[in-house]
Amino acid sequence: MMEARTFTILSSTGESFPCRADESVLSAMRRAAAGPIRYGCFGGGCGACKMQIVSGSFSVFKPMSRAHVSPQDEQNSIVLLCCILPLSDLTLAEV
């Protein structure tokens, strides 16, 4: 079985941590105890893990609450970290 690729995530606090291609950025941040770890539901509904992706590519693997992330936010790479998977190294910023 092939192991999932790992990317480096640079948090808004300047810390970096590894994130597998098959895990949410929030799960990796929590596992590494790095960055501004804010979370609630892990389901895309509470908005606690909202951040902006400054650089890098990602995919959205589950719906984000429109109460917290508008379509315009999403166009500006403002996402809920519990709902995205990395496709490359990422740099995060607080919103």
C-alpha distances in whole Angstrom, upper triangle without the diagonal:
4,7,9,12,15,19,22,25,28,30,34,35,34,31,27,24,20,19,15,15,14,17,21,23,25,22,21,25,26,23,24,28,29,31,33,31,33,32,33,31,28,28,30,33,35,35,35,32,33,33,33,31,33,30,27,25,24,23,25,22,25,29,31,34,37,39,38,36,38,37,39,37,34,35,36,33,34,31,30,27,26,25,23,20,20,20,21,23,26,29,31,35,37,38
4,6,9,12,16,19,22,25,27,31,32,31,28,24,21,17,16,12,12,12,15,19,20,23,21,19,23,24,21,22,26,27,29,31,29,31,30,32,30,27,27,29,32,34,33,33,30,31,31,30,28,30,27,23,22,21,20,23,21,24,28,29,33,36,38,36,34,36,35,37,35,32,33,33,30,31,29,28,25,24,23,21,18,17,17,18,20,23,26,28,32,34,36
4,6,9,13,16,18,22,24,28,29,27,24,21,18,14,12,9,10,10,12,16,17,20,17,16,19,21,18,19,22,23,25,28,26,28,27,29,28,24,25,26,30,31,31,30,27,28,28,28,25,27,25,21,20,19,19,21,19,22,26,27,31,34,36,33,32,34,34,35,33,30,31,31,28,29,26,25,22,21,21,19,15,15,15,16,17,20,23,25,29,31,33
4,6,10,13,15,19,21,25,26,25,22,19,15,12,10,6,6,6,9,13,14,17,15,13,17,18,16,17,21,21,22,25,23,25,24,26,25,21,22,23,27,28,27,27,24,25,24,24,21,23,21,18,16,15,15,17,16,19,23,24,28,30,32,30,28,31,30,31,29,26,27,27,24,25,23,22,19,18,18,15,12,11,11,12,14,16,20,21,25,27,29
4,7,10,13,17,19,23,24,22,20,16,14,10,9,6,5,8,10,13,13,17,15,13,16,18,17,17,20,20,21,24,23,25,25,27,26,22,23,24,28,29,27,27,23,24,23,22,19,21,18,15,14,13,14,17,17,20,23,24,28,30,32,30,28,30,29,30,28,25,26,26,22,24,22,21,18,18,18,15,11,10,9,9,11,14,17,19,23,26,28
4,7,10,13,16,19,20,19,16,13,10,6,5,4,6,9,10,12,11,14,13,10,13,16,14,13,17,16,18,20,20,22,22,25,25,21,23,23,26,27,25,25,21,22,20,20,17,19,16,14,13,13,15,17,17,20,23,24,27,29,31,28,26,29,28,29,26,24,25,24,21,22,20,20,16,17,17,14,11,9,9,9,9,11,15,17,20,23,25
4,6,10,13,16,18,16,14,10,8,6,5,6,7,10,11,12,10,13,13,10,12,15,14,13,16,15,15,18,18,21,21,24,24,21,22,22,25,26,24,23,19,20,18,17,14,15,13,10,11,11,13,16,17,20,22,22,26,28,29,26,24,27,26,26,24,21,22,21,18,19,18,18,15,16,16,13,10,7,8,6,5,8,11,13,17,20,22
4,7,10,13,14,12,10,6,6,5,6,9,10,13,13,13,10,13,13,10,11,14,14,12,14,12,13,16,16,19,20,23,24,21,23,22,26,25,23,22,18,19,16,16,13,14,12,10,12,12,15,18,19,21,24,23,26,28,29,26,24,27,27,26,23,22,23,21,18,19,18,18,14,16,17,14,12,9,10,8,5,7,9,11,15,17,20
4,6,10,11,10,8,5,5,6,7,10,11,14,12,11,8,10,12,9,8,12,13,11,13,10,10,12,13,16,17,21,22,19,21,20,23,22,20,18,15,15,13,12,10,11,10,9,11,11,14,16,18,20,22,20,23,25,26,22,21,24,24,23,20,19,20,18,15,15,15,15,11,14,15,12,11,9,11,9,6,5,6,7,11,14,17
4,7,8,6,6,4,7,9,10,14,15,18,16,14,11,12,14,12,10,14,14,12,13,9,8,11,13,16,18,21,23,20,23,21,24,23,20,19,15,15,12,12,10,10,10,10,13,14,17,19,21,22,24,22,24,26,26,23,21,24,24,24,20,20,21,18,15,15,15,16,13,16,17,15,14,12,14,12,8,6,5,6,9,12,15
4,5,5,5,6,8,11,12,15,17,19,16,14,10,11,13,11,9,12,14,11,11,8,5,8,10,12,15,19,20,18,21,19,22,20,17,15,12,13,10,10,10,10,11,12,15,15,18,19,20,22,23,20,22,24,24,20,19,22,23,22,19,19,20,17,15,14,14,14,11,14,16,15,15,13,16,14,11,8,6,5,7,9,12
4,5,7,9,12,15,15,19,20,22,19,17,13,13,16,15,12,14,17,14,13,10,7,7,11,12,15,19,21,20,22,20,22,20,17,15,12,12,9,9,10,10,12,14,17,17,20,20,22,23,24,21,22,23,23,19,19,21,23,21,18,18,20,17,15,13,14,14,13,16,18,17,18,16,19,17,14,11,8,5,5,6,10
4,6,9,11,15,16,20,22,24,21,19,15,15,17,15,12,14,16,13,12,8,6,7,10,13,16,20,23,21,24,23,24,22,19,17,14,15,12,13,14,13,15,17,20,20,23,23,25,26,26,24,25,26,26,22,22,25,26,25,21,22,24,20,18,17,17,17,15,18,21,19,20,19,21,19,16,13,11,9,8,9,13
4,7,10,14,16,19,21,23,21,19,15,16,18,15,13,15,17,14,13,9,8,10,13,16,19,23,25,23,26,25,27,25,22,20,17,17,14,14,14,13,14,16,19,20,23,24,26,27,28,26,27,29,29,25,24,27,28,26,23,23,24,21,19,18,19,19,17,20,22,20,20,18,20,18,14,12,9,9,10,12,15
4,7,10,13,17,19,21,18,17,14,14,15,13,10,13,13,10,10,6,6,10,12,15,18,21,24,22,25,24,26,24,22,19,16,17,15,16,15,15,15,16,19,19,22,23,25,26,27,25,27,29,29,25,25,28,29,28,24,24,25,23,20,19,19,19,16,18,21,19,19,17,19,17,13,12,10,10,12,13,17
4,7,10,13,16,18,16,15,12,13,14,11,9,12,12,9,10,7,8,11,13,16,18,22,24,21,24,23,26,25,22,20,17,18,15,16,14,14,14,14,16,17,20,21,22,24,26,24,27,29,29,25,24,27,28,27,24,23,25,22,19,19,19,18,15,17,19,17,16,14,16,14,10,10,9,10,13,15,18
4,7,10,13,15,13,13,10,11,11,7,7,10,9,6,9,7,9,12,12,16,17,20,22,19,22,22,24,24,22,20,16,18,16,17,15,16,15,15,16,16,18,20,20,22,24,23,26,28,29,25,24,28,28,28,25,23,25,23,20,20,18,17,14,15,18,16,14,12,15,13,10,10,11,12,15,16,20
4,7,10,12,10,11,9,11,11,7,8,11,9,8,11,10,12,15,15,18,18,21,22,19,21,21,25,24,23,21,17,19,17,18,16,17,16,14,15,14,17,18,19,21,24,23,26,28,29,26,25,28,28,28,25,23,25,24,20,20,19,18,14,15,17,14,12,10,13,11,9,10,12,13,17,19,22
4,6,8,7,8,6,9,8,5,8,10,9,9,12,11,13,15,14,17,17,20,20,16,18,18,22,22,21,19,16,17,16,17,14,16,15,13,13,12,13,15,15,17,20,20,23,25,27,24,23,25,26,26,23,21,23,22,18,19,16,15,12,12,14,11,9,7,10,10,9,10,12,13,17,18,21
4,5,5,8,8,11,10,8,11,13,11,12,15,15,17,19,17,20,19,21,21,17,19,19,23,24,22,22,18,20,19,19,17,19,17,14,14,12,13,15,14,17,20,20,24,26,28,25,24,27,26,27,25,22,24,24,20,20,18,17,14,13,14,11,8,8,9,10,10,12,15,16,20,22,24
4,6,8,9,12,11,10,13,15,14,15,18,18,19,21,19,21,20,22,21,17,18,18,22,23,22,22,18,19,19,18,16,18,16,13,11,9,10,12,11,15,18,19,23,25,27,24,23,25,24,25,23,20,22,22,18,19,17,16,13,13,13,10,6,6,7,8,10,12,15,16,20,22,24
4,7,9,12,10,10,14,15,14,16,18,19,20,21,19,20,19,21,19,15,16,17,21,22,21,21,18,20,19,20,18,21,19,16,14,11,11,12,10,13,16,18,21,24,26,24,22,25,24,26,24,21,23,23,20,20,17,16,13,12,12,10,7,8,10,12,14,15,18,18,22,23,25
4,6,8,7,7,10,11,11,13,15,15,16,18,16,17,15,17,16,12,13,14,18,19,18,18,15,17,17,18,16,19,18,16,14,11,11,11,10,12,15,16,19,22,24,21,20,23,23,25,22,20,22,22,18,18,15,13,10,9,10,8,6,8,11,13,13,14,16,16,19,21,22
4,5,5,6,9,10,11,13,14,14,14,15,13,14,12,14,13,10,11,11,15,16,15,14,11,13,13,15,13,17,17,15,13,10,10,9,9,10,13,13,16,19,20,18,17,20,20,22,19,17,19,19,15,15,12,10,7,5,6,5,5,8,11,13,13,12,14,14,16,17,19
4,6,5,6,9,10,11,12,11,11,12,11,12,12,14,14,11,13,12,16,16,14,13,10,11,11,12,11,14,14,12,12,10,11,11,11,13,15,14,17,19,21,17,16,20,20,21,18,16,18,18,14,13,11,9,5,6,8,6,6,7,11,11,11,9,11,10,13,14,16
4,5,5,6,8,10,10,10,10,10,8,9,8,11,11,8,11,11,14,13,12,10,7,10,10,13,13,16,17,16,15,13,13,13,13,13,15,13,16,19,19,16,16,19,21,22,18,17,20,19,15,14,11,8,5,5,8,8,9,11,14,15,14,12,13,11,14,14,15
4,5,5,6,9,10,11,12,12,10,11,10,12,12,9,11,13,16,15,15,13,11,14,14,16,16,19,19,18,17,15,15,14,13,14,16,16,18,21,22,19,19,23,24,25,22,20,23,22,19,17,14,12,8,7,10,10,10,12,15,16,15,14,16,15,17,17,19
4,5,5,6,8,9,10,12,10,13,12,15,15,12,15,16,19,18,17,16,12,15,15,16,15,18,18,16,16,14,15,15,15,16,19,18,21,24,24,21,21,24,25,26,23,21,24,22,19,18,16,13,10,10,12,11,10,10,14,14,13,12,14,13,16,17,20
4,6,5,6,5,7,8,7,10,10,14,15,12,16,16,18,17,16,13,10,13,12,15,14,16,17,16,17,15,17,17,17,18,20,18,20,23,23,20,20,23,25,25,22,20,23,21,18,17,15,13,9,10,13,12,12,12,16,15,13,12,12,11,14,14,17
4,5,5,7,9,9,6,9,9,12,13,11,15,16,18,16,16,13,11,14,15,17,17,20,20,20,20,18,19,19,18,19,20,19,21,24,24,21,21,25,26,27,24,23,26,24,21,19,17,14,11,10,14,14,14,15,19,19,17,16,16,15,16,16,19
4,6,8,11,12,10,13,13,15,16,13,17,18,21,20,19,17,15,18,18,20,19,22,22,21,21,19,20,20,19,20,22,22,24,27,27,24,24,28,29,30,26,25,28,27,23,22,19,17,13,13,16,16,15,15,19,19,17,17,18,17,19,19,22
4,5,9,11,10,13,14,17,19,16,20,20,23,22,21,18,15,18,17,19,19,20,20,20,21,19,21,21,21,22,24,23,25,28,28,25,25,29,30,30,27,26,28,26,23,22,20,18,14,15,18,17,16,16,19,18,16,15,16,15,18,18,21
4,7,9,7,11,12,15,18,16,19,20,22,20,19,16,14,17,17,19,19,21,21,21,22,21,23,23,23,23,25,23,25,28,27,24,25,28,30,30,26,26,28,26,23,22,20,18,14,15,18,18,18,18,21,20,18,17,17,15,17,17,20
4,7,7,11,13,16,19,17,20,20,22,20,19,16,13,16,14,16,16,18,18,19,20,19,21,22,22,23,25,23,24,27,27,23,23,27,28,28,24,24,26,24,21,19,18,16,13,15,18,17,17,16,20,18,15,14,13,12,14,14,17
4,6,9,12,16,18,17,20,19,21,19,17,14,11,13,11,13,14,15,16,17,19,18,20,21,22,22,23,21,23,24,24,20,21,24,26,25,21,21,23,21,18,17,16,15,12,14,17,16,17,16,19,18,15,13,11,9,10,10,14
4,6,10,13,16,15,18,17,18,16,14,11,9,11,10,13,14,16,18,19,20,19,21,20,22,22,22,19,20,22,21,18,19,22,24,24,20,20,23,20,18,15,15,13,11,13,17,17,18,18,21,20,18,15,13,10,10,9,12
4,7,10,13,12,15,15,16,14,13,9,8,11,11,14,15,18,19,20,21,19,20,19,20,20,20,18,19,21,21,17,18,22,24,24,20,20,23,21,19,16,15,12,10,11,15,15,17,17,21,21,18,16,15,12,13,11,14
4,7,10,10,13,13,13,11,9,6,5,9,10,14,16,18,21,21,22,20,20,19,19,18,19,16,16,19,17,14,16,20,22,22,19,19,22,21,18,15,13,11,10,10,14,15,17,18,22,22,21,18,17,13,13,11,13
4,7,7,10,10,10,8,8,5,5,9,11,15,17,20,22,22,22,19,19,17,17,16,16,14,14,17,16,13,15,19,21,22,19,19,22,21,18,16,13,10,9,8,12,14,16,18,22,23,21,19,18,15,16,14,15
4,6,8,9,9,6,8,6,8,11,14,18,20,23,25,25,24,21,21,18,18,16,16,14,13,16,15,13,15,19,22,23,20,20,24,23,21,18,15,11,11,10,13,16,18,21,24,25,25,22,22,19,19,17,17
4,5,7,7,6,9,8,9,12,16,19,20,24,26,25,24,21,20,17,16,13,13,12,11,15,14,13,15,19,21,23,20,20,23,23,21,18,15,11,12,9,11,14,17,20,23,25,25,23,23,20,21,19,19
4,6,8,8,9,9,9,11,14,17,18,22,23,22,21,17,16,14,13,11,12,11,12,15,15,14,15,18,20,22,19,18,22,22,19,16,13,9,9,6,8,11,13,16,20,22,22,20,20,18,19,18,19
4,6,8,9,11,10,12,15,18,19,23,24,23,21,17,16,12,11,8,9,8,9,13,13,12,13,16,18,21,18,17,20,21,18,16,13,9,10,7,7,11,14,17,20,23,23,21,22,20,21,20,19
4,6,7,9,9,9,13,15,16,20,21,21,19,16,14,11,10,7,7,5,6,9,10,9,10,13,14,17,14,13,17,18,15,13,9,6,8,6,6,10,13,16,19,21,22,19,20,18,18,17,16
4,6,9,10,11,14,17,19,22,24,24,22,19,17,14,14,11,9,7,5,9,8,8,10,13,15,17,15,15,19,19,17,15,12,9,11,10,10,13,17,20,23,25,25,23,23,20,20,18,17
4,6,8,9,13,16,19,22,24,24,23,20,19,16,16,14,12,9,8,10,9,7,10,14,17,18,16,16,20,20,18,15,12,9,11,10,12,15,18,21,24,26,25,22,22,19,19,16,15
4,6,6,9,12,15,18,21,21,21,18,18,15,16,14,12,8,7,9,8,5,8,11,14,16,12,13,17,16,14,11,9,6,9,9,11,13,17,19,22,23,23,20,19,16,15,13,11
4,6,9,13,15,18,21,21,21,19,19,17,18,16,15,12,11,13,12,9,11,15,18,18,15,16,19,18,16,12,11,8,9,9,12,14,17,19,22,23,22,19,18,15,14,11,11
4,6,10,12,15,17,18,18,15,16,14,15,14,14,11,12,14,13,10,11,15,17,17,14,14,17,16,13,10,8,5,6,7,9,11,14,15,19,19,18,15,15,11,11,10,10
4,7,10,13,16,16,16,14,15,13,15,14,13,10,11,12,12,8,8,11,14,14,10,11,14,12,10,7,6,4,6,9,10,11,14,15,18,19,18,15,14,10,10,8,7
4,7,9,12,13,14,13,14,14,16,16,15,12,14,14,15,11,10,13,14,14,10,10,13,11,8,6,6,6,7,10,11,11,14,14,17,17,15,12,10,7,6,5,6
4,6,9,11,12,11,14,13,16,17,16,14,15,15,16,13,11,13,13,12,9,9,10,8,6,4,6,9,9,13,13,12,14,13,15,15,14,10,8,6,5,6,6
4,6,7,8,9,11,12,15,17,17,15,17,18,19,16,13,15,15,14,11,10,11,8,5,6,7,10,9,13,13,10,12,10,12,11,10,7,6,5,6,9,10
4,7,10,11,14,16,19,20,20,18,21,21,22,18,16,17,17,15,13,12,12,9,7,9,11,14,13,17,16,14,15,13,14,12,11,7,5,6,6,10,11
4,7,10,13,15,18,21,21,20,22,23,24,21,18,20,19,17,15,14,13,11,9,11,13,15,14,18,17,14,14,11,11,9,8,6,5,7,10,13,14
4,7,11,13,16,19,20,19,22,23,25,22,19,20,19,18,16,14,14,13,10,13,13,15,14,17,16,12,11,8,8,6,6,5,7,9,12,15,17
4,7,10,13,16,17,17,20,21,24,21,18,19,17,17,16,13,13,12,10,12,12,14,13,15,14,10,9,6,5,5,7,7,10,11,14,17,18
4,7,9,12,14,14,18,19,21,19,16,17,16,17,15,12,12,13,9,11,10,12,10,12,10,6,6,4,5,7,9,8,11,12,15,17,18
4,6,9,11,12,16,17,20,18,15,16,15,16,15,11,13,14,11,12,10,11,11,11,8,5,5,7,7,10,12,12,14,15,17,19,19
4,6,7,8,12,14,17,15,12,14,13,15,13,10,12,14,11,11,9,9,9,9,6,4,6,9,10,13,15,14,16,15,17,18,18
4,7,9,13,15,18,16,15,16,16,18,17,13,16,17,14,15,11,11,11,9,6,6,7,10,12,15,17,16,19,18,20,21,21
4,7,10,12,15,14,13,15,15,17,16,13,16,18,15,15,11,10,11,9,5,7,10,13,15,18,20,19,21,19,21,21,21
4,7,9,12,11,10,12,12,15,14,11,14,16,14,13,10,9,11,10,7,9,12,16,18,20,22,20,21,20,21,20,19
4,6,9,8,7,9,10,13,11,9,13,14,12,11,8,7,10,9,7,9,13,16,18,20,21,19,20,17,18,17,16
4,5,6,6,8,10,13,11,11,15,16,15,12,10,9,12,11,10,13,17,19,22,24,25,22,22,19,19,18,16
4,5,5,5,8,10,10,10,13,14,14,12,11,11,14,14,13,15,19,21,23,25,26,23,23,20,20,18,16
4,6,7,10,12,11,12,15,16,16,13,12,12,15,15,14,17,21,23,26,27,28,25,24,21,20,18,15
4,7,10,11,9,10,14,14,13,10,9,8,12,13,12,15,18,20,23,25,24,21,20,17,16,14,12
4,7,8,6,6,10,10,10,7,6,8,11,12,11,13,17,18,20,22,22,19,19,16,15,14,11
4,5,5,6,9,10,11,9,9,11,15,16,14,15,19,20,22,24,24,21,21,18,17,16,13
4,5,5,6,9,10,9,10,13,16,17,15,15,18,20,21,22,23,21,21,19,18,18,15
4,5,5,6,9,9,11,14,17,19,17,17,20,20,21,22,23,20,20,18,17,17,14
4,5,5,6,5,7,10,13,16,14,14,17,18,19,20,21,17,17,14,13,13,10
4,5,5,5,6,9,12,14,12,11,14,15,16,18,19,16,16,14,14,14,12
4,5,7,9,13,15,17,15,14,16,17,17,18,19,16,16,15,15,16,14
4,6,9,12,14,17,16,14,17,16,17,17,18,14,14,12,12,13,11
4,6,10,11,14,12,11,13,13,14,14,14,11,11,10,10,12,11
4,7,9,12,11,11,14,14,16,17,16,13,12,10,9,9,8
4,6,9,8,8,11,12,15,16,16,13,13,10,11,11,10
4,5,6,7,11,13,16,17,17,14,14,11,12,11,11
4,5,6,8,10,13,15,14,11,12,10,11,11,12
4,6,8,11,15,16,16,14,15,13,15,15,16
4,7,10,13,16,16,14,16,14,16,16,16
4,7,9,12,13,11,13,12,15,16,16
4,7,9,11,10,13,13,16,18,19
4,5,7,7,11,12,15,17,19
4,7,8,12,14,17,20,21
4,6,10,13,16,19,21
4,7,10,14,17,19
4,6,10,13,16
4,7,11,13
4,7,10
4,6
4
